[in-house]
Amino acid sequence: MDELLERARINRQSLTFKDLQQLVESAGFRLKRVRGSHHVYTREGIVEIINIQPKGKMAKPYQVRQVAGLIDKYGLLKER
């Protein structure tokens, strides 16, 4: 997952929506619900929720930035 996180930091437009979902789940977030195209993820002990939607097959760049920021803020991938 470190490779995916690095790609997210360098080129936010290069991640597919599936890549972003993998990154979110590898950080310990679990899918809480899906409403339409909105995928809502939560993680115990973290107040922020992650709400992501695809743009075609790709992830939205601002959402990639938000996810990478949360992972860095809490050091989530370092614990695994």
PDB file of N, CA, C and O in Angstrom:
ATOM      1  N   MET A   1       0.800  -1.203   0.000  1.00  0.00           N
ATOM      2  CA  MET A   1       0.000   0.000   0.000  1.00  0.00           C
ATOM      3  C   MET A   1       0.841   1.264   0.000  1.00  0.00           C
ATOM      4  O   MET A   1       0.361   2.340  -0.356  1.00  0.00           O
ATOM      5  N   ASP A   2       2.091   1.128   0.400  1.00  0.00           N
ATOM      6  CA  ASP A   2       2.961   2.301   0.393  1.00  0.00           C
ATOM      7  C   ASP A   2       3.098   2.876  -1.015  1.00  0.00           C
ATOM      8  O   ASP A   2       3.188   4.090  -1.194  1.00  0.00           O
ATOM      9  N   GLU A   3       3.113   1.991  -2.008  1.00  0.00           N
ATOM     10  CA  GLU A   3       3.209   2.434  -3.402  1.00  0.00           C
ATOM     11  C   GLU A   3       1.978   3.240  -3.800  1.00  0.00           C
ATOM     12  O   GLU A   3       2.091   4.264  -4.472  1.00  0.00           O
ATOM     13  N   LEU A   4       0.819   2.782  -3.390  1.00  0.00           N
ATOM     14  CA  LEU A   4      -0.423   3.495  -3.700  1.00  0.00           C
ATOM     15  C   LEU A   4      -0.452   4.852  -3.012  1.00  0.00           C
ATOM     16  O   LEU A   4      -0.865   5.846  -3.609  1.00  0.00           O
ATOM     17  N   LEU A   5      -0.019   4.893  -1.774  1.00  0.00           N
ATOM     18  CA  LEU A   5       0.009   6.163  -1.046  1.00  0.00           C
ATOM     19  C   LEU A   5       0.982   7.130  -1.702  1.00  0.00           C
ATOM     20  O   LEU A   5       0.701   8.325  -1.804  1.00  0.00           O
ATOM     21  N   GLU A   6       2.105   6.627  -2.138  1.00  0.00           N
ATOM     22  CA  GLU A   6       3.083   7.481  -2.821  1.00  0.00           C
ATOM     23  C   GLU A   6       2.503   8.029  -4.125  1.00  0.00           C
ATOM     24  O   GLU A   6       2.681   9.205  -4.442  1.00  0.00           O
ATOM     25  N   ARG A   7       1.815   7.179  -4.872  1.00  0.00           N
ATOM     26  CA  ARG A   7       1.152   7.650  -6.104  1.00  0.00           C
ATOM     27  C   ARG A   7       0.115   8.709  -5.782  1.00  0.00           C
ATOM     28  O   ARG A   7      -0.034   9.678  -6.526  1.00  0.00           O
ATOM     29  N   ALA A   8      -0.603   8.536  -4.682  1.00  0.00           N
ATOM     30  CA  ALA A   8      -1.626   9.508  -4.280  1.00  0.00           C
ATOM     31  C   ALA A   8      -0.992  10.856  -3.954  1.00  0.00           C
ATOM     32  O   ALA A   8      -1.578  11.902  -4.232  1.00  0.00           O
ATOM     33  N   ARG A   9       0.186  10.833  -3.376  1.00  0.00           N
ATOM     34  CA  ARG A   9       0.868  12.084  -3.029  1.00  0.00           C
ATOM     35  C   ARG A   9       1.436  12.788  -4.255  1.00  0.00           C
ATOM     36  O   ARG A   9       1.389  14.014  -4.355  1.00  0.00           O
ATOM     37  N   ILE A  10       1.976  12.000  -5.191  1.00  0.00           N
ATOM     38  CA  ILE A  10       2.674  12.569  -6.343  1.00  0.00           C
ATOM     39  C   ILE A  10       1.724  13.017  -7.445  1.00  0.00           C
ATOM     40  O   ILE A  10       1.821  14.138  -7.944  1.00  0.00           O
ATOM     41  N   ASN A  11       0.810  12.137  -7.817  1.00  0.00           N
ATOM     42  CA  ASN A  11      -0.096  12.437  -8.931  1.00  0.00           C
ATOM     43  C   ASN A  11      -1.499  11.995  -8.557  1.00  0.00           C
ATOM     44  O   ASN A  11      -1.878  10.844  -8.774  1.00  0.00           O
ATOM     45  N   ARG A  12      -2.257  12.906  -7.999  1.00  0.00           N
ATOM     46  CA  ARG A  12      -3.610  12.588  -7.506  1.00  0.00           C
ATOM     47  C   ARG A  12      -4.545  12.100  -8.598  1.00  0.00           C
ATOM     48  O   ARG A  12      -5.526  11.413  -8.314  1.00  0.00           O
ATOM     49  N   GLN A  13      -4.256  12.443  -9.826  1.00  0.00           N
ATOM     50  CA  GLN A  13      -5.148  12.067 -10.927  1.00  0.00           C
ATOM     51  C   GLN A  13      -4.868  10.678 -11.456  1.00  0.00           C
ATOM     52  O   GLN A  13      -5.557  10.221 -12.369  1.00  0.00           O
ATOM     53  N   SER A  14      -3.866   9.986 -10.903  1.00  0.00           N
ATOM     54  CA  SER A  14      -3.491   8.679 -11.442  1.00  0.00           C
ATOM     55  C   SER A  14      -4.207   7.516 -10.765  1.00  0.00           C
ATOM     56  O   SER A  14      -4.069   6.374 -11.204  1.00  0.00           O
ATOM     57  N   LEU A  15      -4.966   7.781  -9.708  1.00  0.00           N
ATOM     58  CA  LEU A  15      -5.620   6.693  -8.983  1.00  0.00           C
ATOM     59  C   LEU A  15      -7.014   6.410  -9.530  1.00  0.00           C
ATOM     60  O   LEU A  15      -7.806   7.320  -9.775  1.00  0.00           O
ATOM     61  N   THR A  16      -7.287   5.136  -9.710  1.00  0.00           N
ATOM     62  CA  THR A  16      -8.653   4.742 -10.053  1.00  0.00           C
ATOM     63  C   THR A  16      -9.466   4.746  -8.760  1.00  0.00           C
ATOM     64  O   THR A  16      -8.907   4.808  -7.665  1.00  0.00           O
ATOM     65  N   PHE A  17     -10.778   4.678  -8.898  1.00  0.00           N
ATOM     66  CA  PHE A  17     -11.635   4.641  -7.718  1.00  0.00           C
ATOM     67  C   PHE A  17     -11.352   3.375  -6.908  1.00  0.00           C
ATOM     68  O   PHE A  17     -11.353   3.411  -5.677  1.00  0.00           O
ATOM     69  N   LYS A  18     -11.110   2.261  -7.593  1.00  0.00           N
ATOM     70  CA  LYS A  18     -10.770   1.007  -6.893  1.00  0.00           C
ATOM     71  C   LYS A  18      -9.472   1.157  -6.105  1.00  0.00           C
ATOM     72  O   LYS A  18      -9.368   0.659  -4.984  1.00  0.00           O
ATOM     73  N   ASP A  19      -8.480   1.843  -6.684  1.00  0.00           N
ATOM     74  CA  ASP A  19      -7.223   2.107  -5.973  1.00  0.00           C
ATOM     75  C   ASP A  19      -7.495   2.891  -4.687  1.00  0.00           C
ATOM     76  O   ASP A  19      -6.956   2.575  -3.626  1.00  0.00           O
ATOM     77  N   LEU A  20      -8.337   3.912  -4.801  1.00  0.00           N
ATOM     78  CA  LEU A  20      -8.636   4.745  -3.637  1.00  0.00           C
ATOM     79  C   LEU A  20      -9.356   3.929  -2.568  1.00  0.00           C
ATOM     80  O   LEU A  20      -9.076   4.077  -1.379  1.00  0.00           O
ATOM     81  N   GLN A  21     -10.278   3.072  -2.984  1.00  0.00           N
ATOM     82  CA  GLN A  21     -10.971   2.214  -2.028  1.00  0.00           C
ATOM     83  C   GLN A  21      -9.979   1.288  -1.317  1.00  0.00           C
ATOM     84  O   GLN A  21     -10.076   1.092  -0.105  1.00  0.00           O
ATOM     85  N   GLN A  22      -9.046   0.730  -2.050  1.00  0.00           N
ATOM     86  CA  GLN A  22      -8.034  -0.141  -1.447  1.00  0.00           C
ATOM     87  C   GLN A  22      -7.194   0.624  -0.438  1.00  0.00           C
ATOM     88  O   GLN A  22      -6.886   0.110   0.637  1.00  0.00           O
ATOM     89  N   LEU A  23      -6.827   1.842  -0.779  1.00  0.00           N
ATOM     90  CA  LEU A  23      -6.027   2.669   0.108  1.00  0.00           C
ATOM     91  C   LEU A  23      -6.787   2.969   1.399  1.00  0.00           C
ATOM     92  O   LEU A  23      -6.233   2.861   2.492  1.00  0.00           O
ATOM     93  N   VAL A  24      -8.045   3.343   1.266  1.00  0.00           N
ATOM     94  CA  VAL A  24      -8.888   3.652   2.425  1.00  0.00           C
ATOM     95  C   VAL A  24      -9.024   2.420   3.324  1.00  0.00           C
ATOM     96  O   VAL A  24      -8.881   2.519   4.543  1.00  0.00           O
ATOM     97  N   GLU A  25      -9.296   1.276   2.726  1.00  0.00           N
ATOM     98  CA  GLU A  25      -9.492   0.055   3.510  1.00  0.00           C
ATOM     99  C   GLU A  25      -8.192  -0.431   4.141  1.00  0.00           C
ATOM    100  O   GLU A  25      -8.208  -0.985   5.240  1.00  0.00           O
ATOM    101  N   SER A  26      -7.069  -0.230   3.460  1.00  0.00           N
ATOM    102  CA  SER A  26      -5.784  -0.643   4.033  1.00  0.00           C
ATOM    103  C   SER A  26      -5.405   0.231   5.223  1.00  0.00           C
ATOM    104  O   SER A  26      -4.592  -0.170   6.056  1.00  0.00           O
ATOM    105  N   ALA A  27      -5.987   1.413   5.304  1.00  0.00           N
ATOM    106  CA  ALA A  27      -5.744   2.313   6.434  1.00  0.00           C
ATOM    107  C   ALA A  27      -6.663   1.990   7.614  1.00  0.00           C
ATOM    108  O   ALA A  27      -6.646   2.686   8.630  1.00  0.00           O
ATOM    109  N   GLY A  28      -7.457   0.939   7.476  1.00  0.00           N
ATOM    110  CA  GLY A  28      -8.295   0.499   8.588  1.00  0.00           C
ATOM    111  C   GLY A  28      -9.710   1.034   8.578  1.00  0.00           C
ATOM    112  O   GLY A  28     -10.464   0.781   9.518  1.00  0.00           O
ATOM    113  N   PHE A  29     -10.094   1.764   7.550  1.00  0.00           N
ATOM    114  CA  PHE A  29     -11.460   2.255   7.455  1.00  0.00           C
ATOM    115  C   PHE A  29     -12.353   1.152   6.911  1.00  0.00           C
ATOM    116  O   PHE A  29     -11.924   0.339   6.092  1.00  0.00           O
ATOM    117  N   ARG A  30     -13.591   1.131   7.368  1.00  0.00           N
ATOM    118  CA  ARG A  30     -14.553   0.135   6.913  1.00  0.00           C
ATOM    119  C   ARG A  30     -15.740   0.840   6.263  1.00  0.00           C
ATOM    120  O   ARG A  30     -16.171   1.908   6.697  1.00  0.00           O
ATOM    121  N   LEU A  31     -16.243   0.221   5.229  1.00  0.00           N
ATOM    122  CA  LEU A  31     -17.391   0.778   4.519  1.00  0.00           C
ATOM    123  C   LEU A  31     -18.607   0.741   5.428  1.00  0.00           C
ATOM    124  O   LEU A  31     -19.024  -0.324   5.884  1.00  0.00           O
ATOM    125  N   LYS A  32     -19.167   1.904   5.684  1.00  0.00           N
ATOM    126  CA  LYS A  32     -20.341   1.992   6.552  1.00  0.00           C
ATOM    127  C   LYS A  32     -21.624   1.904   5.736  1.00  0.00           C
ATOM    128  O   LYS A  32     -22.563   1.196   6.100  1.00  0.00           O
ATOM    129  N   ARG A  33     -21.646   2.646   4.612  1.00  0.00           N
ATOM    130  CA  ARG A  33     -22.846   2.594   3.760  1.00  0.00           C
ATOM    131  C   ARG A  33     -22.529   3.132   2.370  1.00  0.00           C
ATOM    132  O   ARG A  33     -21.538   3.833   2.162  1.00  0.00           O
ATOM    133  N   VAL A  34     -23.388   2.787   1.436  1.00  0.00           N
ATOM    134  CA  VAL A  34     -23.326   3.317   0.075  1.00  0.00           C
ATOM    135  C   VAL A  34     -24.709   3.865  -0.244  1.00  0.00           C
ATOM    136  O   VAL A  34     -25.715   3.164  -0.136  1.00  0.00           O
ATOM    137  N   ARG A  35     -24.737   5.127  -0.637  1.00  0.00           N
ATOM    138  CA  ARG A  35     -25.989   5.759  -1.074  1.00  0.00           C
ATOM    139  C   ARG A  35     -25.745   6.367  -2.435  1.00  0.00           C
ATOM    140  O   ARG A  35     -25.046   7.373  -2.559  1.00  0.00           O
ATOM    141  N   GLY A  36     -26.313   5.764  -3.448  1.00  0.00           N
ATOM    142  CA  GLY A  36     -26.035   6.217  -4.801  1.00  0.00           C
ATOM    143  C   GLY A  36     -24.578   5.950  -5.102  1.00  0.00           C
ATOM    144  O   GLY A  36     -24.125   4.808  -5.031  1.00  0.00           O
ATOM    145  N   SER A  37     -23.842   6.992  -5.436  1.00  0.00           N
ATOM    146  CA  SER A  37     -22.418   6.820  -5.729  1.00  0.00           C
ATOM    147  C   SER A  37     -21.540   7.155  -4.519  1.00  0.00           C
ATOM    148  O   SER A  37     -20.317   7.048  -4.597  1.00  0.00           O
ATOM    149  N   HIS A  38     -22.153   7.557  -3.407  1.00  0.00           N
ATOM    150  CA  HIS A  38     -21.396   7.962  -2.220  1.00  0.00           C
ATOM    151  C   HIS A  38     -21.039   6.747  -1.366  1.00  0.00           C
ATOM    152  O   HIS A  38     -21.913   6.021  -0.893  1.00  0.00           O
ATOM    153  N   HIS A  39     -19.754   6.548  -1.184  1.00  0.00           N
ATOM    154  CA  HIS A  39     -19.238   5.470  -0.347  1.00  0.00           C
ATOM    155  C   HIS A  39     -18.699   6.111   0.931  1.00  0.00           C
ATOM    156  O   HIS A  39     -17.761   6.907   0.883  1.00  0.00           O
ATOM    157  N   VAL A  40     -19.289   5.765   2.064  1.00  0.00           N
ATOM    158  CA  VAL A  40     -18.933   6.380   3.337  1.00  0.00           C
ATOM    159  C   VAL A  40     -18.163   5.371   4.183  1.00  0.00           C
ATOM    160  O   VAL A  40     -18.639   4.269   4.456  1.00  0.00           O
ATOM    161  N   TYR A  41     -16.960   5.776   4.591  1.00  0.00           N
ATOM    162  CA  TYR A  41     -16.073   4.927   5.394  1.00  0.00           C
ATOM    163  C   TYR A  41     -15.849   5.567   6.758  1.00  0.00           C
ATOM    164  O   TYR A  41     -15.755   6.788   6.880  1.00  0.00           O
ATOM    165  N   THR A  42     -15.765   4.717   7.781  1.00  0.00           N
ATOM    166  CA  THR A  42     -15.458   5.189   9.132  1.00  0.00           C
ATOM    167  C   THR A  42     -14.392   4.296   9.741  1.00  0.00           C
ATOM    168  O   THR A  42     -14.133   3.187   9.272  1.00  0.00           O
ATOM    169  N   ARG A  43     -13.784   4.811  10.798  1.00  0.00           N
ATOM    170  CA  ARG A  43     -12.811   4.020  11.549  1.00  0.00           C
ATOM    171  C   ARG A  43     -12.936   4.390  13.017  1.00  0.00           C
ATOM    172  O   ARG A  43     -12.979   5.567  13.375  1.00  0.00           O
ATOM    173  N   GLU A  44     -12.991   3.389  13.844  1.00  0.00           N
ATOM    174  CA  GLU A  44     -13.098   3.610  15.280  1.00  0.00           C
ATOM    175  C   GLU A  44     -11.890   4.407  15.769  1.00  0.00           C
ATOM    176  O   GLU A  44     -10.750   4.118  15.405  1.00  0.00           O
ATOM    177  N   GLY A  45     -12.160   5.408  16.596  1.00  0.00           N
ATOM    178  CA  GLY A  45     -11.090   6.224  17.150  1.00  0.00           C
ATOM    179  C   GLY A  45     -10.725   7.432  16.309  1.00  0.00           C
ATOM    180  O   GLY A  45      -9.902   8.251  16.719  1.00  0.00           O
ATOM    181  N   ILE A  46     -11.333   7.552  15.131  1.00  0.00           N
ATOM    182  CA  ILE A  46     -11.063   8.702  14.259  1.00  0.00           C
ATOM    183  C   ILE A  46     -12.393   9.393  13.974  1.00  0.00           C
ATOM    184  O   ILE A  46     -13.334   8.766  13.489  1.00  0.00           O
ATOM    185  N   VAL A  47     -12.465  10.686  14.277  1.00  0.00           N
ATOM    186  CA  VAL A  47     -13.738  11.395  14.146  1.00  0.00           C
ATOM    187  C   VAL A  47     -14.093  11.705  12.698  1.00  0.00           C
ATOM    188  O   VAL A  47     -15.272  11.775  12.352  1.00  0.00           O
ATOM    189  N   GLU A  48     -13.092  11.889  11.854  1.00  0.00           N
ATOM    190  CA  GLU A  48     -13.369  12.201  10.462  1.00  0.00           C
ATOM    191  C   GLU A  48     -13.936  10.973   9.751  1.00  0.00           C
ATOM    192  O   GLU A  48     -13.521   9.840   9.998  1.00  0.00           O
ATOM    193  N   ILE A  49     -14.890  11.230   8.865  1.00  0.00           N
ATOM    194  CA  ILE A  49     -15.378  10.167   7.996  1.00  0.00           C
ATOM    195  C   ILE A  49     -14.821  10.416   6.603  1.00  0.00           C
ATOM    196  O   ILE A  49     -14.429  11.533   6.267  1.00  0.00           O
ATOM    197  N   ILE A  50     -14.792   9.372   5.809  1.00  0.00           N
ATOM    198  CA  ILE A  50     -14.346   9.500   4.428  1.00  0.00           C
ATOM    199  C   ILE A  50     -15.549   9.240   3.539  1.00  0.00           C
ATOM    200  O   ILE A  50     -16.177   8.184   3.617  1.00  0.00           O
ATOM    201  N   ASN A  51     -15.863  10.209   2.696  1.00  0.00           N
ATOM    202  CA  ASN A  51     -16.985  10.118   1.770  1.00  0.00           C
ATOM    203  C   ASN A  51     -16.402  10.283   0.364  1.00  0.00           C
ATOM    204  O   ASN A  51     -15.962  11.371  -0.009  1.00  0.00           O
ATOM    205  N   ILE A  52     -16.405   9.203  -0.405  1.00  0.00           N
ATOM    206  CA  ILE A  52     -15.793   9.258  -1.733  1.00  0.00           C
ATOM    207  C   ILE A  52     -16.803   8.836  -2.802  1.00  0.00           C
ATOM    208  O   ILE A  52     -17.694   8.023  -2.555  1.00  0.00           O
ATOM    209  N   GLN A  53     -16.639   9.405  -3.978  1.00  0.00           N
ATOM    210  CA  GLN A  53     -17.465   9.061  -5.127  1.00  0.00           C
ATOM    211  C   GLN A  53     -16.560   8.943  -6.351  1.00  0.00           C
ATOM    212  O   GLN A  53     -15.586   9.684  -6.483  1.00  0.00           O
ATOM    213  N   PRO A  54     -16.888   8.007  -7.246  1.00  0.00           N
ATOM    214  CA  PRO A  54     -16.085   7.891  -8.466  1.00  0.00           C
ATOM    215  C   PRO A  54     -16.419   8.991  -9.466  1.00  0.00           C
ATOM    216  O   PRO A  54     -17.508   9.566  -9.451  1.00  0.00           O
ATOM    217  N   LYS A  55     -15.462   9.262 -10.325  1.00  0.00           N
ATOM    218  CA  LYS A  55     -15.683  10.135 -11.488  1.00  0.00           C
ATOM    219  C   LYS A  55     -15.360   9.261 -12.684  1.00  0.00           C
ATOM    220  O   LYS A  55     -14.222   9.232 -13.153  1.00  0.00           O
ATOM    221  N   GLY A  56     -16.367   8.546 -13.177  1.00  0.00           N
ATOM    222  CA  GLY A  56     -16.131   7.493 -14.155  1.00  0.00           C
ATOM    223  C   GLY A  56     -15.440   6.354 -13.444  1.00  0.00           C
ATOM    224  O   GLY A  56     -15.943   5.864 -12.433  1.00  0.00           O
ATOM    225  N   LYS A  57     -14.297   5.922 -13.949  1.00  0.00           N
ATOM    226  CA  LYS A  57     -13.504   4.879 -13.283  1.00  0.00           C
ATOM    227  C   LYS A  57     -12.461   5.458 -12.343  1.00  0.00           C
ATOM    228  O   LYS A  57     -11.833   4.724 -11.580  1.00  0.00           O
ATOM    229  N   MET A  58     -12.275   6.759 -12.394  1.00  0.00           N
ATOM    230  CA  MET A  58     -11.195   7.400 -11.652  1.00  0.00           C
ATOM    231  C   MET A  58     -11.687   7.963 -10.314  1.00  0.00           C
ATOM    232  O   MET A  58     -12.880   8.189 -10.107  1.00  0.00           O
ATOM    233  N   ALA A  59     -10.726   8.178  -9.423  1.00  0.00           N
ATOM    234  CA  ALA A  59     -10.997   8.842  -8.150  1.00  0.00           C
ATOM    235  C   ALA A  59     -10.914  10.348  -8.366  1.00  0.00           C
ATOM    236  O   ALA A  59     -10.176  10.822  -9.230  1.00  0.00           O
ATOM    237  N   LYS A  60     -11.669  11.085  -7.583  1.00  0.00           N
ATOM    238  CA  LYS A  60     -11.602  12.542  -7.662  1.00  0.00           C
ATOM    239  C   LYS A  60     -10.324  13.012  -6.962  1.00  0.00           C
ATOM    240  O   LYS A  60     -10.067  12.628  -5.821  1.00  0.00           O
ATOM    241  N   PRO A  61      -9.523  13.840  -7.640  1.00  0.00           N
ATOM    242  CA  PRO A  61      -8.227  14.257  -7.075  1.00  0.00           C
ATOM    243  C   PRO A  61      -8.315  14.890  -5.688  1.00  0.00           C
ATOM    244  O   PRO A  61      -7.451  14.637  -4.849  1.00  0.00           O
ATOM    245  N   TYR A  62      -9.335  15.704  -5.426  1.00  0.00           N
ATOM    246  CA  TYR A  62      -9.420  16.335  -4.110  1.00  0.00           C
ATOM    247  C   TYR A  62      -9.715  15.306  -3.025  1.00  0.00           C
ATOM    248  O   TYR A  62      -9.309  15.488  -1.877  1.00  0.00           O
ATOM    249  N   GLN A  63     -10.416  14.228  -3.371  1.00  0.00           N
ATOM    250  CA  GLN A  63     -10.684  13.180  -2.394  1.00  0.00           C
ATOM    251  C   GLN A  63      -9.432  12.338  -2.141  1.00  0.00           C
ATOM    252  O   GLN A  63      -9.204  11.879  -1.021  1.00  0.00           O
ATOM    253  N   VAL A  64      -8.627  12.139  -3.178  1.00  0.00           N
ATOM    254  CA  VAL A  64      -7.345  11.446  -3.006  1.00  0.00           C
ATOM    255  C   VAL A  64      -6.471  12.245  -2.043  1.00  0.00           C
ATOM    256  O   VAL A  64      -5.834  11.667  -1.163  1.00  0.00           O
ATOM    257  N   ARG A  65      -6.435  13.565  -2.201  1.00  0.00           N
ATOM    258  CA  ARG A  65      -5.667  14.433  -1.314  1.00  0.00           C
ATOM    259  C   ARG A  65      -6.182  14.335   0.125  1.00  0.00           C
ATOM    260  O   ARG A  65      -5.389  14.270   1.064  1.00  0.00           O
ATOM    261  N   GLN A  66      -7.499  14.325   0.298  1.00  0.00           N
ATOM    262  CA  GLN A  66      -8.073  14.240   1.636  1.00  0.00           C
ATOM    263  C   GLN A  66      -7.712  12.915   2.316  1.00  0.00           C
ATOM    264  O   GLN A  66      -7.344  12.895   3.490  1.00  0.00           O
ATOM    265  N   VAL A  67      -7.820  11.817   1.576  1.00  0.00           N
ATOM    266  CA  VAL A  67      -7.505  10.497   2.129  1.00  0.00           C
ATOM    267  C   VAL A  67      -6.029  10.417   2.507  1.00  0.00           C
ATOM    268  O   VAL A  67      -5.691   9.963   3.600  1.00  0.00           O
ATOM    269  N   ALA A  68      -5.149  10.857   1.607  1.00  0.00           N
ATOM    270  CA  ALA A  68      -3.709  10.837   1.896  1.00  0.00           C
ATOM    271  C   ALA A  68      -3.404  11.709   3.112  1.00  0.00           C
ATOM    272  O   ALA A  68      -2.556  11.357   3.933  1.00  0.00           O
ATOM    273  N   GLY A  69      -4.080  12.825   3.227  1.00  0.00           N
ATOM    274  CA  GLY A  69      -3.885  13.714   4.374  1.00  0.00           C
ATOM    275  C   GLY A  69      -4.280  13.057   5.691  1.00  0.00           C
ATOM    276  O   GLY A  69      -3.572  13.192   6.689  1.00  0.00           O
ATOM    277  N   LEU A  70      -5.401  12.348   5.702  1.00  0.00           N
ATOM    278  CA  LEU A  70      -5.832  11.650   6.918  1.00  0.00           C
ATOM    279  C   LEU A  70      -4.867  10.529   7.286  1.00  0.00           C
ATOM    280  O   LEU A  70      -4.557  10.330   8.461  1.00  0.00           O
ATOM    281  N   ILE A  71      -4.401   9.808   6.291  1.00  0.00           N
ATOM    282  CA  ILE A  71      -3.449   8.719   6.537  1.00  0.00           C
ATOM    283  C   ILE A  71      -2.172   9.287   7.150  1.00  0.00           C
ATOM    284  O   ILE A  71      -1.627   8.719   8.097  1.00  0.00           O
ATOM    285  N   ASP A  72      -1.700  10.403   6.610  1.00  0.00           N
ATOM    286  CA  ASP A  72      -0.492  11.033   7.140  1.00  0.00           C
ATOM    287  C   ASP A  72      -0.733  11.621   8.532  1.00  0.00           C
ATOM    288  O   ASP A  72       0.102  11.486   9.426  1.00  0.00           O
ATOM    289  N   LYS A  73      -1.871  12.267   8.701  1.00  0.00           N
ATOM    290  CA  LYS A  73      -2.192  12.920   9.984  1.00  0.00           C
ATOM    291  C   LYS A  73      -2.174  11.927  11.138  1.00  0.00           C
ATOM    292  O   LYS A  73      -1.655  12.231  12.212  1.00  0.00           O
ATOM    293  N   TYR A  74      -2.734  10.751  10.924  1.00  0.00           N
ATOM    294  CA  TYR A  74      -2.844   9.760  11.991  1.00  0.00           C
ATOM    295  C   TYR A  74      -1.789   8.649  11.895  1.00  0.00           C
ATOM    296  O   TYR A  74      -1.753   7.757  12.743  1.00  0.00           O
ATOM    297  N   GLY A  75      -0.936   8.700  10.869  1.00  0.00           N
ATOM    298  CA  GLY A  75       0.090   7.669  10.704  1.00  0.00           C
ATOM    299  C   GLY A  75      -0.505   6.281  10.549  1.00  0.00           C
ATOM    300  O   GLY A  75      -0.008   5.322  11.140  1.00  0.00           O
ATOM    301  N   LEU A  76      -1.561   6.166   9.764  1.00  0.00           N
ATOM    302  CA  LEU A  76      -2.345   4.930   9.723  1.00  0.00           C
ATOM    303  C   LEU A  76      -1.632   3.752   9.076  1.00  0.00           C
ATOM    304  O   LEU A  76      -1.761   2.632   9.569  1.00  0.00           O
ATOM    305  N   LEU A  77      -0.906   3.949   8.023  1.00  0.00           N
ATOM    306  CA  LEU A  77      -0.274   2.800   7.365  1.00  0.00           C
ATOM    307  C   LEU A  77       0.987   2.366   8.085  1.00  0.00           C
ATOM    308  O   LEU A  77       1.501   1.280   7.817  1.00  0.00           O
ATOM    309  N   LYS A  78       1.491   3.170   8.979  1.00  0.00           N
ATOM    310  CA  LYS A  78       2.692   2.819   9.730  1.00  0.00           C
ATOM    311  C   LYS A  78       2.417   1.748  10.782  1.00  0.00           C
ATOM    312  O   LYS A  78       3.323   1.020  11.189  1.00  0.00           O
ATOM    313  N   GLU A  79       1.145   1.657  11.224  1.00  0.00           N
ATOM    314  CA  GLU A  79       0.811   0.705  12.288  1.00  0.00           C
ATOM    315  C   GLU A  79       0.686  -0.710  11.763  1.00  0.00           C
ATOM    316  O   GLU A  79       0.664  -1.645  12.564  1.00  0.00           O
ATOM    317  N   ARG A  80       0.604  -0.913  10.474  1.00  0.00           N
ATOM    318  CA  ARG A  80       0.388  -2.255   9.924  1.00  0.00           C
ATOM    319  C   ARG A  80       1.675  -2.895   9.536  1.00  0.00           C
ATOM    320  O   ARG A  80       1.681  -4.028   9.054  1.00  0.00           O
TER     321      ARG A  80
END
